[in-house]
Amino acid sequence: MINEPKTVDFFLCTNAPNHFFSLCAPFDDPKPGYRRFLIKGSAGGGKSTAMKRIAARFSKMESLTERIHCSSDPESLDGVILHDARCSIMDATPPHAVEPVFPASFQTVCDFWSCLRESVLTPRLKELVQLQSEISASHEKCRRLLSCADLLLSDNRRLIAAHTDFKKIDALSARMAAREFPKTGRKGILHHRLLSAMTMHGILTYTDTPYILCERICIIEDPFGVSADRLLKNLIEYALKAGYEVFACPSPIAPDCMTEQVMIPSLSLAFLTRTRYTQWEGCKPYRTIRYTRFTGRTVLQEKKHALSFQRKAAEAILSAAQTHLCEAKRLHDQLEALYHDGVDFNLVERRTAALAEAVARRYPVVL
């Protein structure tokens, strides 16, 4: 029995400027001894419920259980990662569709599709097509607005970067690494996760996760993210070279290029960026680093109004993007309702039980 099992929450996917951002791909790289369970099923077809039940059942056997939430509906799960069982369970349907490349040897398909009743759903095809089209359109509108907001915020970042002393950041990160990361002689492991994502509730951050994984917190005060990004990327590189397992979390606004949070559980150490969207209220850090240490105060004063105008404009656009995600969720609820009485939930129950037993066999003691 694990003495102190930990369960944490992340996202792996989110709407991003002009595209759907996903961190799922590395899970499909075949690894001997690991298993990837792919659930294939419809909206409202029991996928999330199955994963919630499995996470609850096996979390007491795990040193670390990760619940992967859906950014379109954070109450729903897209996946579960069980570290000691060396397996992951994922919703493998669009927009994060996965087809098995190594079936049976690495990936196992869990068929929830066959739990659907054609006699009920065939007459509803026109409504299903219309709703799916409207949901896709809402997400596309959200991504276009995110692109507009990012143009404004990236312009602010470029201005700040032009007046930031990156050599000073590099020197600080080297000193911090020398003090915090004693060499282990092992190979470092990097996990990419989203701690924050753009949701129908706005930018949502699972603020409990760093506190569950780490006791020591270093806060980086940086509303622009420029200094924090450089510092964190340096620290990731140093930690990996020293042989640590690292959780690196991109920015929800610019996930392709900006890093916002880093956690190193074996050191019980987290580096968290405080932004306008994530304040880390109640946190008592052992150290706080402010971006003004690296950025000239003169430019901040001279460009104060321009920076503020573009930030406020971006925030208004982000609010508009959020409304489209709310609309997408409303429509998705209608889609689930149409599917609901076309699902054989007795068969879903049996498929869920079979999946749970497949996971149970991966532990030395079967529950």
Number of C-alpha atoms within 10 A of each C-alpha: 9 12 9 11 14 17 20 18 21 25 28 23 26 23 25 25 23 16 15 14 18 18 16 19 10 9 15 16 12 15 12 9 11 16 22 25 24 22 28 21 21 21 17 20 23 22 24 22 15 21 26 17 13 21 22 12 13 18 19 17 21 21 17 20 24 21 23 25 22 21 26 21 17 17 10 17 23 26 28 24 22 22 15 15 22 16 19 20 27 26 24 22 16 9 12 17 13 18 13 16 12 13 12 12 15 19 21 18 19 20 14 22 14 14 20 21 14 12 9 15 17 11 10 13 12 9 14 18 12 11 19 15 12 16 20 13 14 20 25 21 17 27 23 18 24 26 22 16 24 21 15 19 22 16 14 19 18 13 17 21 17 12 15 19 14 17 10 14 20 17 12 15 20 15 11 14 17 14 9 14 18 13 14 12 10 12 12 17 13 16 13 16 21 28 26 28 29 23 24 21 16 18 17 18 21 15 18 12 17 25 16 14 20 17 15 19 20 18 23 25 20 20 17 23 22 24 29 27 21 17 24 24 19 18 23 23 14 21 24 18 17 19 17 24 20 23 20 21 24 21 19 26 23 18 22 13 9 19 24 29 26 26 25 21 18 11 17 15 19 23 26 26 29 22 15 10 13 16 15 16 8 6 12 13 16 10 11 16 16 16 19 13 13 19 20 15 11 10 13 16 10 10 13 11 11 11 20 12 12 18 19 14 15 21 15 14 20 23 19 16 27 22 18 22 27 19 16 24 19 12 18 20 15 17 21 16 13 20 20 19 15 19 24 16 16 10 14 22 16 11 18 23 15 13 20 19 14 13 22 18 12 16 15 8 9 9 12
